[in-house]
Amino acid sequence: VQLQESGPGLVKPSQTLSLTCTVSGRSIRTNYYHWIWIRQPPGKGLEWMGAISYSGSTIYSPSLKSRTSISMDTSNDQFTLQLRSLTPEDTAVYYCAGADHDVWYKDSVEFTDYNYWGQGTQVTVSS
C-alpha cells in the first residue's frame, strides 16, 4: 500500500487549503480501513487532524473541527482534506496515513500508530 499527498505548497492567509491523498495497492473502501490526516508544524510534534473510514464516516480533532472537512473519491481511491481560514500557524508538513483498524482522535501521534504513511508535503501559509 502506498500513499501520496498532492496539493499547493504555498497558500495565502484566509484561503482554503485542499490536499489530496492518492492510495495505491488497496481500495479505500476495503473493510475496516481508515484514512487519516496528520500534520507537523516546524519544531513541533505530529498533530492528528481527522480521519475518514472505509464507509465514509468522519471524525475530527476538536481544535480543528470547525475548519476541517475530509471526503473521499472512491472511483479514484483518493481522500481529500480541506482546511479553511488559514493562518501562518497552519504552516506544516502535512501527512496522509492509512490504518487497517479503527482509529480515534489522538492528542499525541507517533509514526508507529498507523500502518501506512505518505512522504509528507510542505505547506506554507504566507502572504
C-alpha positions as a Markdown table, in Angstrom:
| # | Residue | x | y | z |
|---|---|---|---|---|
| 1 | Val | 0.0 | 0.0 | 0.0 |
| 2 | Gln | 1.4 | 3.4 | -1.0 |
| 3 | Leu | 0.0 | 6.9 | -0.2 |
| 4 | Gln | 1.0 | 10.1 | -2.0 |
| 5 | Glu | -0.1 | 13.6 | -1.0 |
| 6 | Ser | -0.6 | 16.3 | -3.5 |
| 7 | Gly | -1.6 | 20.0 | -3.3 |
| 8 | Pro | -0.2 | 23.5 | -3.3 |
| 9 | Gly | 2.9 | 24.3 | -1.4 |
| 10 | Leu | 2.1 | 27.9 | -0.8 |
| 11 | Val | -1.3 | 29.4 | 0.2 |
| 12 | Lys | -2.3 | 32.8 | 1.4 |
| 13 | Pro | -3.9 | 33.6 | 4.8 |
| 14 | Ser | -7.7 | 33.3 | 4.9 |
| 15 | Gln | -7.7 | 31.0 | 2.0 |
| 16 | Thr | -8.7 | 27.3 | 2.0 |
| 17 | Leu | -6.2 | 24.5 | 1.7 |
| 18 | Ser | -7.1 | 21.5 | -0.3 |
| 19 | Leu | -4.8 | 18.4 | -0.2 |
| 20 | Thr | -5.4 | 15.1 | -1.9 |
| 21 | Cys | -4.0 | 11.7 | -0.8 |
| 22 | Thr | -3.9 | 9.0 | -3.6 |
| 23 | Val | -3.9 | 5.5 | -2.3 |
| 24 | Ser | -2.5 | 2.6 | -4.4 |
| 25 | Gly | -2.4 | -1.1 | -3.7 |
| 26 | Arg | -5.6 | -1.0 | -1.7 |
| 27 | Ser | -9.1 | 0.2 | -2.3 |
| 28 | Ile | -10.1 | 2.9 | 0.2 |
| 29 | Arg | -13.4 | 1.1 | 0.6 |
| 30 | Thr | -11.6 | -2.0 | 2.0 |
| 31 | Asn | -13.5 | -3.1 | 5.1 |
| 32 | Tyr | -12.2 | -1.7 | 8.4 |
| 33 | Tyr | -9.6 | 0.6 | 6.8 |
| 34 | His | -9.4 | 4.2 | 8.0 |
| 35 | Trp | -7.6 | 7.1 | 6.3 |
| 36 | Ile | -6.1 | 9.9 | 8.4 |
| 37 | Trp | -4.6 | 13.4 | 8.0 |
| 38 | Ile | -1.8 | 14.4 | 10.3 |
| 39 | Arg | 0.5 | 17.5 | 10.3 |
| 40 | Gln | 3.7 | 18.6 | 11.8 |
| 41 | Pro | 4.4 | 22.3 | 12.3 |
| 42 | Pro | 8.0 | 23.4 | 12.3 |
| 43 | Gly | 9.7 | 22.4 | 15.6 |
| 44 | Lys | 6.7 | 20.6 | 16.9 |
| 45 | Gly | 5.3 | 17.0 | 17.1 |
| 46 | Leu | 2.8 | 15.3 | 14.9 |
| 47 | Glu | -0.8 | 16.7 | 15.2 |
| 48 | Trp | -3.8 | 14.5 | 14.5 |
| 49 | Met | -6.3 | 16.4 | 12.3 |
| 50 | Gly | -9.0 | 14.0 | 11.3 |
| 51 | Ala | -9.9 | 10.7 | 9.6 |
| 52 | Ile | -12.4 | 9.1 | 7.3 |
| 53 | Ser | -13.5 | 5.4 | 7.4 |
| 54 | Tyr | -13.9 | 2.9 | 4.6 |
| 55 | Ser | -17.7 | 3.6 | 4.8 |
| 56 | Gly | -17.3 | 7.4 | 4.7 |
| 57 | Ser | -17.8 | 8.3 | 8.3 |
| 58 | Thr | -15.6 | 11.1 | 9.6 |
| 59 | Ile | -14.0 | 12.2 | 12.9 |
| 60 | Tyr | -12.1 | 15.4 | 13.5 |
| 61 | Ser | -9.8 | 16.9 | 16.0 |
| 62 | Pro | -11.8 | 19.1 | 18.4 |
| 63 | Ser | -9.5 | 22.0 | 17.9 |
| 64 | Leu | -9.8 | 21.9 | 14.1 |
| 65 | Lys | -13.3 | 20.6 | 13.6 |
| 66 | Ser | -14.8 | 24.0 | 12.8 |
| 67 | Arg | -12.3 | 24.5 | 9.9 |
| 68 | Thr | -11.8 | 20.9 | 8.6 |
| 69 | Ser | -13.5 | 18.7 | 6.1 |
| 70 | Ile | -12.4 | 15.3 | 4.9 |
| 71 | Ser | -14.0 | 13.5 | 1.9 |
| 72 | Met | -13.3 | 10.5 | -0.3 |
| 73 | Asp | -13.4 | 9.8 | -4.0 |
| 74 | Thr | -13.9 | 6.1 | -4.3 |
| 75 | Ser | -13.6 | 6.0 | -8.0 |
| 76 | Asn | -10.0 | 7.2 | -7.8 |
| 77 | Asp | -9.1 | 5.8 | -4.4 |
| 78 | Gln | -8.4 | 9.3 | -3.1 |
| 79 | Phe | -9.3 | 11.2 | 0.0 |
| 80 | Thr | -9.1 | 14.9 | 0.4 |
| 81 | Leu | -8.5 | 17.4 | 3.3 |
| 82 | Gln | -9.9 | 20.9 | 3.2 |
| 83 | Leu | -8.7 | 23.4 | 5.9 |
| 84 | Arg | -10.4 | 26.7 | 5.9 |
| 85 | Ser | -9.5 | 30.2 | 7.1 |
| 86 | Leu | -5.8 | 29.6 | 7.0 |
| 87 | Thr | -3.3 | 31.4 | 9.2 |
| 88 | Pro | 0.5 | 31.3 | 9.3 |
| 89 | Glu | 0.1 | 28.8 | 12.2 |
| 90 | Asp | -1.2 | 26.3 | 9.8 |
| 91 | Thr | 2.3 | 26.1 | 8.2 |
| 92 | Ala | 3.4 | 22.5 | 8.5 |
| 93 | Val | 4.3 | 19.3 | 6.7 |
| 94 | Tyr | 1.0 | 17.5 | 6.0 |
| 95 | Tyr | 0.9 | 13.7 | 6.0 |
| 96 | Cys | -1.8 | 11.2 | 5.0 |
| 97 | Ala | -1.8 | 7.8 | 6.6 |
| 98 | Gly | -3.8 | 4.6 | 6.5 |
| 99 | Ala | -4.7 | 2.0 | 9.1 |
| 100 | Asp | -6.3 | -1.4 | 8.9 |
| 101 | His | -8.1 | -0.9 | 12.2 |
| 102 | Asp | -10.4 | 1.6 | 13.8 |
| 103 | Val | -9.0 | 5.0 | 14.6 |
| 104 | Trp | -9.9 | 7.8 | 17.0 |
| 105 | Tyr | -8.8 | 11.2 | 18.0 |
| 106 | Lys | -5.2 | 11.2 | 19.5 |
| 107 | Asp | -3.6 | 14.2 | 21.2 |
| 108 | Ser | -0.2 | 12.6 | 20.6 |
| 109 | Val | 0.7 | 10.8 | 17.4 |
| 110 | Glu | 3.7 | 8.6 | 16.5 |
| 111 | Phe | 4.7 | 7.2 | 13.1 |
| 112 | Thr | 4.2 | 3.7 | 14.6 |
| 113 | Asp | 0.5 | 4.4 | 15.2 |
| 114 | Tyr | -0.6 | 3.7 | 11.7 |
| 115 | Asn | 0.3 | 1.1 | 9.0 |
| 116 | Tyr | 0.9 | 3.3 | 6.0 |
| 117 | Trp | 2.2 | 6.9 | 5.5 |
| 118 | Gly | 2.7 | 9.2 | 2.7 |
| 119 | Gln | 6.0 | 11.0 | 2.4 |
| 120 | Gly | 4.5 | 14.3 | 3.5 |
| 121 | Thr | 4.1 | 17.6 | 1.7 |
| 122 | Gln | 5.2 | 21.0 | 2.9 |
| 123 | Val | 2.5 | 23.7 | 3.1 |
| 124 | Thr | 3.4 | 27.3 | 3.9 |
| 125 | Val | 0.8 | 29.9 | 4.7 |
| 126 | Ser | 2.2 | 33.3 | 3.8 |
| 127 | Ser | 1.1 | 36.5 | 2.0 |
